[in-house]
Amino acid sequence: MNNVVLIGRVVVALNVLTAFAAHAAQTSLDFGGNSFAPGSTVEANVPLSAQEKSLAAQGGNVVPPYAVAVLATPANFDPRKSWPVLVPCSTSDFKRQNRNDLVQFYRRVGLAEGWVLLAGDGPQNARNDTAAWRGAMTLAAIHALHRSFPGSEKWPIACAGFSGGGKGVGYVAPLLARNGCHIIGIYMTGANEDHMSDGYARIQPGPGFLNTGIYISAGRDDRIATVDQQYAVAGLIKRTGFQRMRIGTFHGDHEVNDAQTSIALRWFRELQ
């Protein structure tokens, strides 16, 4: 009888260990060669393609040996499912990088809304921080996502830009679309100039790109990009041919508003 009880305990223990190992295998994921768990933020050094190196070199920049990709995922992240991806584009002022905006402006709200967040940067700041440089590093991060999670090339993507990033996203978003990304939305805050029209004309992502939802968020007390200026930007973008547009205002200054971010992300998913 003692032997039977002992064997039973061993069997139970083995079953528990097997279940634990299976659970660990499911929750331990890999991004760019680095292991991470859902609900965390992981950073990886990822290679640059020939195209990305060519873009990065524009303006006399030295091409770095790799790009730095940062990925943030919700606690219930399962790469076997489809996830919307939010890609930030930061301003070139103050030596900010895209991953700075990911963490400071979008991560908390984006994760709460069920989005994956992804940013790509150089290992150091570019000597000439061009839209081509930003596009190269962002493309490298997206390609790392696709290599890490089969099927993610079909995941919908929205781009977000604040202040100077709201101008830069006018070039980054059409570049991603030109390279096969499924862009469903563009979120712009505090942008006082229209670069979306020029980006569409220069990069030529195709007429289907005009169906992309564009959400402009304007602080009523913003003195850098006034409400009137942002309405003017919206008018120019609409004149280019973009029809799916919304403008939201909030009580605030030159800043990213969490409530507006939530509204924009939910609208993008509705459009999808």
N, C-alpha and C positions, 0 to 999 in steps of 0.2 A: 504493500500500500504506500509506504514511504517513497519507494522508487517511482510509482505512478504519479504521485503528487509532485515529485522533483522534476520528472519529465514534463509534466503539464506546465510547471512554472517556467521551464526552459523554453517551451514552445511559445508561451505567452510573451516572454521577453524577446524572443526572436521576431515575433510578429510586430511588436512595438518598435523595435529597431528598424525593421523593414519599412514600416509606415513612416517613421521619422526620416529615414534616408530618402524615401520617395518624395516626401514633402519638401525636404531640403533641395532635392534636385529640381523640383518645380519652381521654388522661390529663388534659387540662385541663378541669376541671369548674367549674360556677358554683353558688354558694349565696348567695341573697339579693343577687345582683349582684356578688359577689366571687369571683374565680377562685381555685381551689385544686387541688392534686394529691392523689390518693389517698394515705393514710398520713399526712396532715397534719391540723392543727386550724385551723379558719377561723372568724372572727368577722364578723358582719354586723348592720347596723342594719336592722330590719324593721318594717313598719307594724303598727299596732294596729287591729283591726276595731272596729265600734261596740259589739259585745258585750264585747270585751276592754277597751275604754275604760271601759265601765260597771262591770265587775268591778274594774278598777284603782282607780276612784274611791271604792270602798267604804272606810269608815273615815275619810273626809275627806282622802284622798290627792289630790295634784295629778297629773293624768294626764300622763305624759311624751309627747313628740312621737313616740317610737318605742320599740321594745324591742330588746334586744341578744341575738342568738341566737348560740350557739357550737356548732359541729359538729365532731366528731372521727370520722375514718373509718379503717378498716384499709387496709393497703398494697394489697390486692387489691380495693378497693371498686369496684364497677361498678353504677351506679344502675339499669341495665336488669334487674338481678336483685333478688330480695326479700331485705331485711336486717332482722334484729331490732334494735330501737332501745331504748337504755337512757336513761331520763329521770330525772336526779337532782332531789331536792328537799332543799335544805339547811335547817339550823336558822336561826331568826331571831336567835339569840344571836350576839354578837360581830360583827354587821353582815355576816355571811357571805352570799354569793350562790350561786345554784345552780351557776354555772360554776366556783366555787372547789372545790366537791365533785366536779364532773366531773373536773377536773384532778388533784386531790390524792387522791381516794379510789377512783375507778372507771376512769379512762382506761386505765391500763396493763393491768389484768386484762380489762376489757371488750373492748379491741382484740384482745388475745391470744385471747379466746374467740370472736372473729368478730362482735362487735357494733358498731353505729354508736352514738355517744353524742351526745345533744342536750340543751342547756340554754337556758332563756330567762330573762332578767332585765331590770330597768329600767336605764336609763343611770346612774341614781343609786339609792341605797337609798331605800326608801319611808319616809315619815314614820311610817306605821302599817303594819308589815310583816304584812299579813293573808294568810290562805290564799287569799282572792280575788285579791289582788295576785299571789301566786305562780302561781295558776292562769291569770291573764290573760297573764302574760309567757311562761309555758310554752306556752299555746295559740298565741300569736303565733309562737313558734319552730317549732312543729309545722306551722302553716299555711305558714310560709316553706319548710319542708322539702317540703311537698306541691306548692307552686308551682315549686320548683326541680327536682324529680324526679317526673315524671308516673308514677303508679302507686304512689307511696310511701304514699298514703292507706290502702293495704291492708297495709303492713308491720306486723308485730306489735310491740307496745310493752310494756316493763316499766318500772315506776317504782321508784326506790330512795330511801330516806330514812334518815339517821343521826341519832340523838338527837332534837332537836326536829323535824328533817326526817322522822323516822319517824312523828311525829304529823301533820305537815303533809301527808304523802303520803296520809293517810286522806281528805283532801278533794280533793287534786289528781288522784289516780287516778280516782275516780268522775266528776269533772268532765270529764276527757279522754274517758272512756267515754261519758258523756252527749252528748258532741260528736262521736261517731262513730269514735273511736279504738279499735283492736283491742287491748285490754289483756289480756296473757297472764300477767303476773306482778307481784307487789309484794314488794319486798325491804326488810325493816325491821331496823335494827340499833340497839340501845340505846334503845328506846322504852319508857317506863315507864307509859304511859297509852294506852288504846284510843280512838283518834279515827276508826278505820275504820268502826265501827258507826254513829257519828253522821254521818259523811260519807255513808254509804250511805243512811241515813234522810233526810237533808236534800236531797241532790242527786238521788236516785232515778235511778240509771243503768239500772235495769231488773233483773229477777231473774236474767238471764243473767250479770250481773256477779258473782254469788255463786260462779260456776265459776272465777273467777280464782285462780291459784295464789298463795299467800302464804307466803313464807319468812321466818322470824324467826331472826336470828342474835344469840346472847347470849354476852358475855364472862363467863367464870366468876368473874373478879375484879372485875367491874363493880360499883362502889358507887353509881353514879348511877342506873342501871337494872339492878337485881339480876336474877339468873336467875329467882328466884321471881316477881318483878314481871312479867317478860316472859312467863313461863308463864301468869300470870294474864291478861295482855293477850291471849294466844292463846286462852284459854278464852272470853273475852268475844266475841272475833271469831267463834269457832266457834259460839257460841250465837246470833249474829246470822244464821247460815245459811251461812257460808263453810265448805266441807268439804275443799277441797284445800289442806292446810296442812302445813308441816314446820317443825320447830324444830331448829336446829343450835347447839351450844355449842363454844367454843374457849378455849384457855388465853390469856387476855388481859383487858384492862381495858375502859374505855369507848372503843371504837375500831371501825373497819371492818376486818374480817379478810379478806385477799385470798383465802385458801383457801375461806372461806365464800361469798364473792362468786362464785367460780368454780362452786361447787356449785349455788348458786341459779340462776345464768344457764344452766347446763346443764340443770337441772330444768325451767326455764321453756320451753326449746326442746323438751324431751321432751313437755311438756304441749301445745305447739302442734301 
